[in-house]
Amino acid sequence: MTKTTDRAVLDDWYAVETSTDLTSKPVRTRLLGQDIALYRNEGGTPVVREVMEDGEHGPPLPVRERYGCVFTTLGAPNKDIVEIEESHEADRRFVPCGWVTMRASGLRVVENFLDMAHFPFVHTDILGAEPHTEVPVYKSEIRRDVDEVWATNCTFFQPRIAATESEGDFVHLTYRVPSPFTVMLYRVCPTAPDRLDAIALFIQPMEEGYCRAQPVMYLVDDQSSHTSILHFEQIIFLQDRIIVENQRPLLLPLEPRREIPTRADSSSVAYRRWLKEKGVRFGTVRS
């Protein structure tokens, strides 16, 4: 597949590598159907270049390091990488969870992240359990002033609300989609109820139906070991991969007639409407 001409996705920022994994030895990956090469120069600065069909490298692409990741773009973004205010709070645990590759549209991955209805069936006895299968009414909206999708006032019963907890309770969640291939979750911290844990999922769309993603977390948690936090999140994400890879079609339909939503899909409906308004075509069903 060749590089897309979809300006709605070209003009955005994407995490393409973990900062600590990037060395002077070049590595190759793909972004939006385009081969790219990444490495650190002699001064330690990350460099990303397109790899042309003849193997030659193009000029350096814009690069930024943030949230433990190297970000780049194939276009000219009109806004910055998402601001995660919690990343500036010194007492938080920063936990990058590692990359997981999936044969699915990255947009499907975002939509799955937004979906609370699958918790009891996919993440049984962790994020959900029968008979607590109902998704209470919540609010979804496209916030025009910041051009983001938000889902607020979300509540759901979870048998384990965090790696620190073994008892179940109703959790309070807020979802945020700041760009088509980035999604965030804010949840009330069980050990500090006046604060929110922040979890961001950065997706690298390599092809329309092939992507990889990395969750990064900013937690108020001085009890759990790093290993236990990683284990908790990786189990959840690997369970999600099975579901996402088996959805058909692999790409995300934007026309309402292709898939019928329920009341629990309010955030998905807002997300798809937002993508359609933005003119996103990469990773979507277009007929």
C-alpha positions, 0 to 999 in steps of 0.5 A: 500500500502507498502513502495515503492522500487523506489530509485529515490524517496526514496533518496529525501527530503520531507516536511511532516509537518508545523514546528509550528504545530509539538508538543510533541504529536506524529502525524502519516502520510504517505510518499511514502506508508510508515506510519511515526510518527512525534513529538518534543522531550524534547529538541524541536528537531523534530523526524520522525520514520517509523511505522512498521507493528507491530506498533513499531517505527523504528530508527529516520530518517534524519530531517531538518527544513527549509522554515517553514516545517519539511523535512525528507527522507526514503532514502539517498539523494545525494543532499540537500533540494532546496536552495531558496535564497529569503528566506534569504532576511530580507524584504520579507514576508514569507507566508506558505499557508497551506496543501491541500490534493488531490487524484492524483499523486503528479507528476500531481500536479507539471505538473499542476503548470507548465501549463499556458494554463489552466489559462483563463479557471480554474482561470478566471479573476484572472490568465487568461481570454478570449480572452487572451488564447494563451501561447507565446513561451517560453524556457524549458530545463533540466539543467544538471549541477544542475539536474533541469528542468527550463522554462524561458522567460514565459509571460502571460496576467493576470487580477490580477497579485498579491494580491496587484493588481486589474489591468491586465498586461502581467506577466513574469514568470520563473518555476523551478523543483529542484526535482520530487515533488517540483516545484517553480515559480518566478514572477516579483514583481509588486511593485518592478520590479527589484525583483522576488517573489518566490513561492515554492510548496512542495508536500508530496506523501503519496501514488501513487495517493494521496498526499498533498501539501503546497505552501510557498511564499517569497514576496516583499509586505508590503501592503497586509494583511496576510489574503488577501494574503492567500485568494488569493493563496488558491482560486487559489490552490483549483481551481487547486485541482478540475482539478487535481483530475479529470485528468485520469489516476490519475498517470502521463504517461511518454510515449509520446503516452499516452497523446499528448502535444501541443506547450504550454506543453513544460515544461511538456514534459521536466519534463516527459523526466527528470522523465523518465531519473531519473527512477522515477516510483512512481506516474507514469503509468508504462504500 
